Amino acid sequence: MTIFADYAYYSGTYGGDLIPEEKYPSVASKATDRINAATFGRIEKGVPTEHEEVVKRCCCELAEQIYPITLEAAFTSASGNSSSGIIASETNSKYSVSYRSSSEVLGAQLKGATAGLDDVCSAIILRHLGRTGLLFRGVDP
């Protein structure tokens, strides 16, 4: 499977600098998978020329949303603890601290406590591809 936007596009045309080059292929592949799922596989074999730019931008923005979550998961599993993030609650007697991950905080800011990465990614895909016809849910002629 080919990713929709390579690192040269991400760092050059898109102007992205959040994702390091060595991590980009993995993260962009996940973004490409999400786009393929949303478009029902219509563009797996090639993006129509008139939609190339918007699909590339969508892929880059999705990758930037996915990267911090994968980075956080890698850090948590490597360190063996989950005490990274923002303090959600703290108790004084018999000291206790609970943390929220950056994805939970983002979800809470966008749509309430139950929102997550899927909601954020769906909103990005809809914003970029909503007027292209690529998200059409009917039967192609």
C-alpha positions as CSV (number, residue, x, y, z in Angstrom):
1,M,0.0,0.0,0.0
2,T,1.2,3.4,-0.9
3,I,0.7,6.3,1.5
4,F,-1.1,9.3,0.1
5,A,1.4,12.0,1.2
6,D,5.2,11.3,1.4
7,Y,7.5,13.0,3.8
8,A,8.8,15.4,1.2
9,Y,5.2,16.7,0.7
10,Y,4.6,16.8,4.5
11,S,7.7,18.8,5.3
12,G,7.7,20.9,2.2
13,T,4.4,21.8,0.7
14,Y,2.3,21.1,3.8
15,G,4.9,22.7,6.1
16,G,4.7,20.0,8.8
17,D,7.4,19.7,11.4
18,L,5.8,17.7,14.2
19,I,6.6,14.2,12.9
20,P,10.3,13.2,12.5
21,E,11.2,11.7,9.1
22,E,11.9,8.2,10.5
23,K,8.5,8.0,12.2
24,Y,6.5,9.5,9.3
25,P,5.9,6.3,7.1
26,S,4.3,4.4,10.0
27,V,2.1,7.3,11.0
28,A,1.1,8.3,7.5
29,S,0.3,4.6,6.8
30,K,-2.3,4.7,9.6
31,A,-3.7,8.0,8.2
32,T,-3.9,6.4,4.8
33,D,-5.8,3.5,6.3
34,R,-8.3,5.8,7.8
35,I,-8.9,7.7,4.5
36,N,-9.3,4.4,2.7
37,A,-11.9,3.2,5.2
38,A,-13.8,6.5,4.9
39,T,-13.8,6.4,1.1
40,F,-14.7,2.7,1.1
41,G,-11.5,1.8,-0.7
42,R,-12.4,3.9,-3.8
43,I,-8.9,5.5,-3.9
44,E,-6.7,2.7,-2.8
45,K,-5.4,2.2,-6.3
46,G,-5.1,5.8,-7.1
47,V,-6.4,9.2,-6.2
48,P,-8.3,11.1,-9.0
49,T,-6.1,14.0,-10.2
50,E,-8.6,16.6,-9.3
51,H,-8.6,15.4,-5.6
52,E,-4.8,14.7,-5.2
53,E,-4.0,17.9,-3.2
54,V,-6.9,17.7,-0.8
55,V,-6.2,14.0,-0.1
56,K,-2.6,14.7,0.6
57,R,-3.5,17.6,3.0
58,C,-6.0,15.3,4.7
59,C,-3.4,12.6,5.1
60,C,-0.9,15.1,6.6
61,E,-3.4,16.5,9.1
62,L,-4.5,13.0,10.2
63,A,-0.9,12.0,10.6
64,E,-0.3,14.9,12.9
65,Q,-3.3,13.9,15.0
66,I,-2.3,10.2,15.2
67,Y,1.4,10.8,15.9
68,P,1.1,12.2,19.5
69,I,-1.1,9.3,20.5
70,T,1.3,6.7,19.1
71,L,4.2,8.6,20.8
72,E,2.3,8.6,24.1
73,A,1.5,4.9,23.8
74,A,5.2,4.1,23.0
75,F,6.4,6.2,26.0
76,T,3.9,4.6,28.4
77,S,4.8,1.0,27.3
78,A,8.6,1.8,27.4
79,S,8.5,3.4,30.8
80,G,6.1,0.9,32.3
81,N,3.9,3.5,33.9
82,S,1.1,5.7,32.8
83,S,1.8,8.7,34.9
84,S,2.4,11.0,32.0
85,G,-0.1,13.6,31.0
86,I,-2.3,16.1,32.8
87,I,-3.5,15.6,36.3
88,A,-7.2,14.7,36.3
89,S,-7.6,14.3,40.1
90,E,-5.6,14.3,43.2
91,T,-6.4,13.1,46.7
92,N,-4.4,14.3,49.8
93,S,-5.1,11.7,52.4
94,K,-3.1,8.5,51.5
95,Y,-1.9,10.5,48.5
96,S,-3.4,9.5,45.1
97,V,-3.0,11.1,41.6
98,S,-4.9,10.3,38.4
99,Y,-3.7,11.4,35.0
100,R,-5.5,12.1,31.7
101,S,-3.7,11.4,28.4
102,S,-3.4,14.1,25.8
103,S,-6.0,12.2,23.6
104,E,-8.5,12.3,26.5
105,V,-8.0,16.0,27.0
106,L,-8.3,16.7,23.3
107,G,-11.5,14.6,23.1
108,A,-13.0,16.4,26.1
109,Q,-12.2,19.8,24.6
110,L,-13.8,18.9,21.3
111,K,-16.9,17.0,22.1
112,G,-17.2,15.8,25.6
113,A,-15.5,13.2,27.7
114,T,-16.3,10.3,25.4
115,A,-14.8,11.8,22.3
116,G,-11.6,10.2,21.1
117,L,-9.3,9.9,18.2
118,D,-11.9,8.4,15.9
119,D,-14.2,11.4,16.3
120,V,-11.3,13.8,15.6
121,C,-10.1,11.9,12.6
122,S,-13.7,11.7,11.2
123,A,-14.0,15.4,11.5
124,I,-10.7,16.0,9.7
125,I,-11.7,13.6,6.9
126,L,-15.2,15.2,6.5
127,R,-13.7,18.7,6.4
128,H,-11.2,17.8,3.7
129,L,-13.1,15.3,1.6
130,G,-16.7,16.2,2.3
131,R,-17.2,18.1,-1.0
132,T,-15.3,15.8,-3.2
133,G,-17.8,12.9,-3.6
134,L,-15.1,10.5,-2.3
135,L,-17.2,9.9,0.9
136,F,-20.3,8.9,-1.1
137,R,-22.0,6.0,0.7
138,G,-24.2,4.9,-2.2
139,V,-23.5,2.4,-5.0
140,D,-21.1,3.6,-7.7
141,P,-22.5,3.3,-11.2
